Amino acid sequence: MTGVPARVFIARLAGIAVFDPAGDQVGRVRDVVVALRLGTRPPRVLGLVVEVSARRPVFVPITRVTVIEADAIVFDGRLNVRRFQQREAETLVIAEMLDRTVRLAETDEPVAVVDVAMEPTRTRDWLVNKVAVRRIRGRGAREGGRAGRGRAARLRKYGETMVVDWEATHGFSAVEHGQGAAGLIAAFDRMKPADLAGVVHELSAKRRGEVAAALDDERLADVLEELPQDDQIEILNRLEAERAADVLEAMDPDDAADLLGELSTEQRERLLTLMEPQDAAPVRRLLTYADDSAGGLMTSDPVVVPPDASVAEALAQIRNPDLNPALAAQVYVCRPPSATPTGRYLGTVHFQRLLREPPRTLVSGIVDSGLDPLRPTMSLQTVATYLAAYNLVAGAVVDENGHLLGSVTIDDVLDHLLPADWRESAMEAAPEHAADPEEEALRGARTGPDGGPAEPPA
């Protein structure tokens, strides 16, 4: 096998681009599939889980990988796009091995798994031969039995990572409750929230809860907004009430309202009470509107500027990298106060107009006041027609007294026009394809008649 290093640490593969022989990117690495074996024998590497179009995971046999580099993996181009389904005898390294607590065989000292490394054999097979571990604070010396010698003794210093042979550890096959998720999260740190949501959706309920516990509030809020509704509710129910309220505060008000609207009245009111009043207030307002109305679709936090703001000041606001691109497409000019519901709505300035004007120009002089705003009671169909008719990606929602209440963006309209389970369907749908003989031979050879690991035929 050409272009393959002698040792590859698997966590570093997460998110790496995967190319065919022509140099076209087909996806990115999500995980590595291995088959644990009995005793201390190193696991066999079966293949890669590669995320292709529409965030669909597919299986690429390790025997088809020809090049592994720091920023790219190349395979021979043969790809079966059947959706990957993990089998009972298979283990996902990044999703299930990282952050596990295992023990050193020599001292029985508990250590945390930081990474594992795979190495090729002369027969083009790959084995997981090395484990990078870190001592668990305050437990090694007391639980280690005897002091230990050689490399194991180096773990006495907390935080130091060392690499040991696979045979020098045990405990990977045991079910661990309360497993951490820092390593998994670090492996996918550069992923967009929607892509990370795809990873989280594929995890077991146990791992989803552990990942949710390890993510910070902002990142978890971003991921929740991209998950199917059932996953959202499951994760929220696993969080302590105070933490759940903090995460809801970090979500966009319209997404938080959609999620709370699926809970029982008692649970919804409890969480709203735990939220900060200034964060709960817009969510409560949104919950008063029907789901399929402009009021139910809108976000209550659009970009608002006063009439005496300059073009430069307006541009500075829409440059915010955390701002939804649809919301950044225009600013709304309103008299104070600028928080919704605002003072009198004066009109909209589109970002292209801002780019054409001198920085010192006042927005009040370039405002588009000829476009009638949306009303909160307008139906979903009316809102969709409005955006399509005027070629807009967002529209202002104004009450009968002329106060801006929020903005409806095209992504929220599409979210409600699509079937209710479109997120889950997009994550799970896959075209029908025949079984891949090479894949079946590789994965099936490692599975015994009882569903457990077995050796390949001679």
C-alpha positions in Angstrom: 0.0 0.0 0.0 1.7 3.2 -1.2 1.5 6.6 0.6 0.6 5.1 3.9 2.6 6.0 7.1 3.8 3.4 9.6 1.4 4.6 12.3 -1.8 6.7 12.2 -3.4 8.2 15.3 -7.1 7.9 14.5 -8.6 11.0 16.3 -6.5 13.1 13.9 -8.3 11.7 10.9 -11.7 13.3 12.0 -12.8 15.8 9.4 -10.0 15.1 6.9 -11.0 15.3 3.3 -11.4 12.1 1.3 -10.5 12.1 -2.4 -10.8 9.7 -5.3 -7.9 9.0 -7.7 -8.8 11.9 -9.9 -8.4 14.3 -7.1 -12.1 15.1 -6.6 -13.3 15.3 -3.0 -16.0 12.8 -2.2 -16.5 13.6 1.6 -14.8 13.8 5.0 -13.8 11.2 7.5 -16.3 10.8 10.4 -14.9 7.8 12.1 -13.0 4.5 11.9 -14.6 1.1 12.3 -12.8 -1.6 14.1 -13.6 -5.1 15.4 -12.5 -5.9 18.9 -11.1 -9.4 19.4 -10.9 -11.8 22.3 -8.1 -11.5 24.9 -5.4 -9.0 24.3 -5.2 -9.3 20.6 -5.2 -5.9 18.8 -8.5 -4.9 17.1 -8.7 -5.2 13.3 -9.5 -2.0 11.4 -12.4 -2.6 9.0 -12.7 0.7 7.3 -13.6 4.4 7.4 -17.0 6.1 7.9 -17.0 8.9 5.4 -19.6 11.6 5.3 -20.6 12.3 1.7 -23.4 14.5 0.3 -26.4 15.4 2.5 -24.4 14.4 5.6 -24.9 10.7 4.8 -22.3 8.4 6.2 -21.0 5.6 4.0 -18.4 2.8 4.6 -15.1 2.7 2.8 -13.2 -0.6 3.4 -9.6 0.0 4.7 -8.4 -2.2 1.8 -9.4 0.6 -0.6 -7.4 3.3 1.0 -4.2 4.1 -0.9 -2.9 7.3 0.7 -3.2 8.7 4.2 -1.7 12.1 4.7 -2.1 14.8 7.4 -4.7 16.7 5.4 -6.0 14.1 2.9 -7.0 10.5 2.4 -7.2 8.9 -1.1 -9.0 5.7 -1.9 -9.2 3.7 -5.1 -12.4 5.3 -6.2 -14.8 2.4 -5.7 -17.6 3.7 -3.5 -20.8 2.1 -2.4 -23.1 4.8 -1.2 -25.3 2.6 0.9 -25.8 4.3 4.2 -23.4 3.0 6.8 -25.1 0.9 9.6 -22.9 -0.1 12.5 -23.1 -3.8 13.2 -23.2 -5.4 16.7 -19.6 -6.7 16.5 -18.2 -3.3 15.4 -16.8 -0.4 17.4 -16.4 3.2 16.3 -13.1 4.5 17.5 -13.9 8.2 17.8 -17.5 7.9 19.0 -16.9 5.0 21.4 -13.3 4.6 22.4 -12.1 8.1 23.0 -12.5 9.3 26.7 -13.1 5.7 27.9 -11.6 4.7 31.3 -9.4 1.6 30.9 -6.8 0.1 33.1 -3.1 -0.6 32.6 -2.5 -4.4 32.7 0.7 -4.0 34.7 -0.6 -1.9 37.6 -4.4 -2.0 37.2 -4.3 1.8 37.3 -7.3 3.6 35.6 -6.3 5.8 32.7 -8.3 7.9 30.2 -8.0 7.1 26.5 -6.8 10.1 24.5 -6.3 8.4 21.2 -5.5 5.1 19.6 -3.2 4.4 16.7 -3.5 1.9 13.8 -0.6 0.3 11.9 -0.5 -1.6 8.6 0.6 -5.2 8.4 2.5 -6.9 5.6 -0.8 -8.4 4.4 -2.4 -5.0 3.8 -4.4 -5.4 7.0 -4.5 -2.8 9.7 -4.4 -3.3 13.4 -4.9 -1.0 16.4 -1.6 -1.6 18.2 -1.1 1.6 20.3 -3.2 3.5 22.9 -2.5 7.0 24.0 -3.6 7.4 27.6 -3.6 10.0 30.4 -3.7 9.4 34.1 -7.0 10.2 35.9 -6.6 12.8 38.6 -6.0 11.5 42.1 -6.8 7.9 41.4 -3.7 6.3 40.0 -1.5 6.1 43.1 -4.4 4.9 45.3 -5.9 2.4 42.9 -2.8 1.2 41.1 -2.1 -1.8 43.4 1.7 -1.5 43.2 3.8 1.4 42.1 4.7 0.0 38.7 8.0 0.3 36.8 9.2 1.6 33.5 6.9 3.5 31.3 3.8 3.0 33.5 5.5 4.9 36.3 5.5 8.0 34.1 1.8 8.3 34.6 2.3 9.4 38.2 2.4 13.0 36.9 -1.2 14.1 36.2 -1.9 15.2 32.7 1.1 13.5 31.0 0.1 11.5 28.0 1.9 8.3 27.1 1.6 5.7 24.4 1.4 2.1 25.4 0.8 -1.2 23.5 -2.7 -2.4 23.1 -1.9 -5.5 25.1 -0.8 -3.2 28.0 -4.5 -2.1 28.6 -7.8 -3.8 29.3 -11.4 -2.7 29.7 -12.3 -1.6 26.2 -15.1 -4.1 25.9 -16.8 -3.2 29.2 -19.9 -1.0 29.2 -18.9 2.3 30.8 -21.5 4.6 32.3 -20.6 8.3 32.6 -18.0 8.1 29.9 -16.5 11.5 29.0 -16.7 13.1 25.6 -13.9 15.7 25.5 -11.9 13.7 23.0 -14.8 13.1 20.7 -15.7 16.8 20.8 -12.1 17.9 20.2 -11.9 15.6 17.2 -14.8 17.4 15.6 -14.0 20.8 16.9 -13.8 22.4 13.4 -17.1 21.0 12.2 -20.1 23.2 11.4 -23.0 22.8 13.8 -25.1 21.0 11.2 -22.3 18.5 10.5 -21.7 17.9 14.2 -25.4 17.4 14.6 -25.2 14.6 12.0 -22.5 12.9 14.1 -24.5 13.3 17.3 -27.6 11.9 15.7 -25.8 8.7 14.8 -24.6 8.1 18.3 -26.3 5.9 20.8 -28.6 7.6 23.3 -26.0 7.0 26.0 -23.2 8.8 24.0 -25.6 11.6 22.9 -26.2 12.4 26.6 -22.4 12.3 27.3 -21.6 14.5 24.4 -24.4 17.0 25.4 -22.9 17.1 29.0 -19.4 17.9 27.7 -20.4 20.6 25.1 -20.5 24.1 26.3 -23.8 25.9 26.3 -23.3 27.8 23.0 -22.0 24.9 21.0 -24.8 22.6 22.3 -27.4 25.3 21.5 -26.1 25.4 17.9 -26.2 21.6 17.6 -29.7 21.3 19.0 -31.0 23.8 16.4 -29.8 21.4 13.7 -31.1 18.1 15.2 -34.4 16.3 14.6 -37.1 17.2 17.1 -37.0 13.8 18.8 -33.2 14.2 19.4 -33.7 17.7 20.8 -36.3 16.6 23.3 -34.3 13.5 24.4 -31.1 15.6 25.0 -33.0 18.4 26.8 -34.6 15.9 29.1 -31.2 14.4 30.0 -29.9 17.8 31.2 -30.5 19.2 34.6 -33.2 21.8 34.6 -30.8 24.7 35.3 -28.4 23.6 32.5 -31.4 23.1 30.1 -32.5 26.7 30.8 -28.9 28.0 30.1 -28.9 26.2 26.8 -32.3 27.5 25.8 -31.0 31.0 26.6 -28.1 30.4 24.1 -30.5 29.3 21.3 -32.1 31.7 18.9 -35.4 32.7 20.4 -37.5 31.2 17.6 -35.7 27.8 17.8 -36.0 27.8 21.6 -39.8 28.5 21.3 -40.2 25.7 18.7 -38.5 23.3 21.1 -40.4 24.4 24.2 -43.6 24.2 22.3 -43.1 20.4 22.1 -42.9 20.0 25.8 -45.6 19.7 28.4 -47.1 22.9 29.8 -45.6 22.2 33.2 -42.1 21.5 31.9 -42.2 24.5 29.5 -43.2 26.9 32.3 -40.5 25.5 34.6 -37.8 26.1 32.1 -39.0 29.5 31.2 -39.0 30.4 34.9 -35.4 29.3 35.2 -34.3 31.4 32.2 -33.1 34.9 32.7 -36.2 37.2 32.3 -34.7 39.2 29.4 -34.1 35.9 27.5 -37.4 34.3 28.4 -39.5 37.3 27.5 -39.1 37.1 23.6 -39.6 33.3 23.8 -42.8 33.8 25.7 -44.0 36.2 23.0 -43.2 33.8 20.2 -45.1 31.0 21.9 -48.3 33.1 21.7 -48.4 32.8 17.9 -49.4 29.8 15.8 -46.5 27.7 14.5 -47.4 28.3 10.9 -47.9 32.1 11.1 -45.4 34.9 10.5 -45.3 35.5 14.3 -44.5 31.8 14.9 -41.8 31.7 12.2 -40.0 34.9 13.1 -36.9 35.5 15.1 -37.2 38.3 17.6 -33.5 39.3 17.3 -33.0 40.9 13.8 -30.4 43.6 13.1 -32.0 46.9 14.1 -30.4 50.4 13.8 -31.7 53.9 14.6 -32.3 56.4 11.8 -29.3 58.4 12.7 -26.9 55.4 12.3 -24.3 55.6 9.5 -23.8 53.1 6.8 -20.5 52.2 8.5 -22.3 51.4 11.7 -24.8 49.3 9.9 -22.1 47.3 8.1 -20.3 46.7 11.3 -23.4 45.0 12.7 -23.9 42.7 9.8 -20.3 41.7 9.8 -20.9 39.7 13.0 -19.7 36.2 12.1 -22.2 34.6 14.4 -25.1 36.3 12.5 -27.3 34.1 10.3 -26.5 35.0 6.7 -30.2 35.6 6.0 -30.5 38.0 8.9 -27.4 39.8 7.7 -28.9 40.5 4.3 -30.7 43.6 5.6 -31.0 46.0 8.5 -34.2 47.4 9.9 -34.4 51.1 10.7 -36.5 51.8 13.7 -36.9 54.6 16.2 -35.8 53.7 19.8 -36.0 51.4 21.6 -34.0 49.0 19.3 -35.0 45.8 21.1 -38.1 44.1 19.8 -40.8 45.2 20.0 -39.1 48.4 18.8 -40.2 51.9 18.4 -41.8 52.9 15.1 -40.6 50.8 12.1 -39.3 53.1 9.3 -38.2 50.6 6.7 -35.4 48.3 5.5 -31.9 48.9 4.1 -30.6 45.9 2.1 -26.9 45.1 2.4 -26.2 45.7 -1.3 -27.4 49.3 -0.9 -25.1 49.7 2.1 -22.2 48.5 0.0 -22.9 51.2 -2.6 -23.1 54.2 -0.2 -20.4 56.2 1.4 -19.6 55.1 5.0 -20.8 58.4 6.5 -24.3 58.3 4.9 -27.2 58.1 7.3 -29.4 55.0 6.9 -32.5 57.2 7.2 -31.6 58.6 3.8 -31.4 55.3 1.9 -34.2 53.3 3.7 -36.7 51.4 1.5 -40.1 52.3 2.9 -42.1 51.2 -0.1 -42.3 47.5 0.8 -45.2 46.7 3.1 -44.0 44.6 6.0 -45.5 41.2 7.1 -48.1 41.0 9.9 -47.6 38.5 12.7 -50.9 36.7 11.9 -50.1 36.1 8.2 -50.0 32.4 7.2 -47.0 30.4 6.2 -48.2 30.3 2.6 -48.6 34.1 2.5 -45.1 34.6 4.0 -43.6 32.2 1.4 -45.4 34.0 -1.4 -44.2 37.4 -0.1 -40.5 36.4 0.0 -40.7 34.8 -3.5 -42.6 37.7 -5.1 -40.0 40.3 -3.9 -36.9 38.1 -4.2 -36.1 38.4 -0.4 -34.3 36.1 2.0 -36.0 37.8 5.0 -38.9 40.1 5.8 -39.8 42.4 8.6 -42.8 41.5 10.8 -44.6 44.6 12.2 -47.6 44.8 14.4 -50.7 47.0 13.9 -49.1 49.9 15.8 -46.0 50.0 13.6 -43.6 48.3 16.0 -41.0 45.8 14.6 -41.6 42.4 16.2 -39.0 40.4 14.4 -37.9 39.0 11.0 -38.9 35.9 9.1 -36.0 34.3 7.2 -36.1 32.0 4.3 -34.5 29.1 6.2 -37.3 29.2 8.7 -39.9 29.2 5.9 -38.3 26.2 4.3 -38.1 24.4 7.6 -41.8 24.6 8.0 -42.7 23.9 4.3 -40.7 20.7 4.3 -42.2 17.6 6.0 -42.0 17.7 9.8 -39.3 15.0 9.9 -37.2 16.3 7.1 -34.0 16.7 9.2 -34.2 13.0 10.3 -35.1 11.9 6.8 -32.1 13.8 5.4 -29.8 12.2 7.9 -31.1 8.7 7.4 -32.2 8.5 3.8 -30.1 6.6 1.3 -30.6 5.3 -2.2 -30.9 1.6 -2.6 -27.7 -0.1 -3.7 -26.6 -3.7 -3.9 -24.3 -5.1 -1.2 -20.6 -4.5 -1.8 -19.0 -8.0 -1.9 -15.6 -6.7 -0.7 -17.3 -4.8 2.2 -19.3 -7.8 3.1 -16.3 -10.1 3.0 -14.3 -7.7 5.2 -17.0 -6.9 7.7 -18.6 -10.4 7.7 -15.3 -12.2 8.1 -14.9 -10.4 11.5 -18.3 -11.5 12.7 -18.9 -14.9 14.2 -22.1 -16.9 14.1 -23.0 -15.5 17.5 -22.6 -11.9 16.4 -19.3 -11.6 18.2 -15.8 -11.0 16.7 -14.2 -13.8 14.8 -11.1 -14.4 12.7 -11.1 -14.2 8.9 -11.1 -17.4 7.0 -7.7 -18.9 6.1 
